[in-house]
Amino acid sequence: MYFPLPGTSLTMIDTPALLIDLDLMESNIKRLFERVAGTGIHIRPHLKTVKTPVLAHRFLQAGAKGVCVAKLGEAEVMAASGIEDILITTEVIGGVKLARLMSLLCQHRNVKVVVDSIEGVDALAEASTHWGVTAQVLIEIDVGQRRCGVAPGNATVELAKRIVGQESLCFMGVQGYEGHLQHIQDKVERTARCVAAMELLTDTTTALSKAGMPPTIVTTGGTGTWQICAEYRHAGITEVQPGSFVFMDADYRHAIGNEYANALSVLATVISRPSATNAVVDAGLKALSNDSGNAEPKNLPGVSYQNWGDEHGILSWEQGTDLELKVGDKIELIPSHCDTTINLYDHYFATRDSQLEVVWPISARGKTQ
Ligand SMILES: Cc1ncc(COP(=O)(O)O)c(C=O)c1O
């Protein structure tokens, strides 16, 4: 395993490597946490972005109430690191997964799951009874994303009744995540649509309370919407769950602006110079995801990057651009989508002032089950 020593200059780190600029990352965390604290709402950051307990613990130290994970496998990693209040934000379905979940709940009773179907509730109740545990459950409500989630209103109330009727389940509340709105560039439109989503969510929490099942947790929001969601604290929203703010990525920055800095980059080496206006680097699709477009070269104005296959990427610029790039030079690329890029790496190389400070394992990388 390749582990450069702390103090190693950034240009001496082997490539492709996933870098964190610690100063930028820390200022992103500070900014978001200070702002959330100012609203009186709780923060439960989503760890599907960072995928490492190291940063999860930093969030908790900064004042997070708990954490979110997308998958059971991520929950297992975070629980093993000593984190207790974990919300799994995707439905846990199927006998194999339920057995794993039950085994996790035996040791970590504060792990919570979302459900959105009668089948899901009944299977969870049966497994919890069998294992002698109480599962804490939130209903996922579809507030417009058209992904998972029951319809707001009556359908949610009916599912809540089914949960409350099960002795082995504890109804904790609701999740309504408006993921389809996070990247809307027009802030007026993003706000208006988020307001509509929050009204669906809070009308439903009111209906639950009227039916005698007041939710303890009402969780929502991402990096692009949490401030709008937080306005609904008095209507019942209790917490927000942003994830990308910590690193940001090129795509998110284009959508919501420079509020948070791009703190993540991929270090790559120029391995060939096929022409006067091109350079080939050793970072292709296996080093940078492209589901949200191409990565962007950092501090190289006028230069664009395109993946050129699995292991190669190509930099291009106009004839006459003032640029000297030699074979062996190192450059940095800002991922277009941080979550899917991070999932390609085993380690973060965390840097400060262009020197390696520490290497962090990305222990939940690849934990898609
Ligand atoms: C359920 C849920 N909550 C929160 C988030 C975090 O959103 P963001 O990374 O936009 O802050 C995500 C991201 O996909 C999500 O799926």
PDBQT file of the ligand as one rigid body, heavy atoms in Angstrom, charges set to zero:
ROOT
HETATM    1  C1  LIG A 401     -32.144  11.324   1.253  1.00  0.00    +0.000 C 
HETATM    2  C2  LIG A 401     -31.046  12.300   1.031  1.00  0.00    +0.000 A 
HETATM    3  N1  LIG A 401     -30.847  13.274   1.945  1.00  0.00    +0.000 NA
HETATM    4  C3  LIG A 401     -29.866  14.185   1.815  1.00  0.00    +0.000 A 
HETATM    5  C4  LIG A 401     -29.004  14.157   0.727  1.00  0.00    +0.000 A 
HETATM    6  C5  LIG A 401     -27.885  15.159   0.661  1.00  0.00    +0.000 C 
HETATM    7  O1  LIG A 401     -28.032  16.045  -0.372  1.00  0.00    +0.000 OA
HETATM    8  P1  LIG A 401     -26.854  16.988  -0.882  1.00  0.00    +0.000 P 
HETATM    9  O2  LIG A 401     -25.680  16.127  -1.194  1.00  0.00    +0.000 OA
HETATM   10  O3  LIG A 401     -27.448  17.609  -2.084  1.00  0.00    +0.000 OA
HETATM   11  O4  LIG A 401     -26.578  17.933   0.205  1.00  0.00    +0.000 OA
HETATM   12  C6  LIG A 401     -29.181  13.179  -0.257  1.00  0.00    +0.000 A 
HETATM   13  C7  LIG A 401     -28.328  13.155  -1.448  1.00  0.00    +0.000 C 
HETATM   14  O5  LIG A 401     -28.539  12.498  -2.420  1.00  0.00    +0.000 OA
HETATM   15  C8  LIG A 401     -30.224  12.217  -0.098  1.00  0.00    +0.000 A 
HETATM   16  O6  LIG A 401     -30.430  11.245  -1.001  1.00  0.00    +0.000 OA
ENDROOT
TORSDOF 0
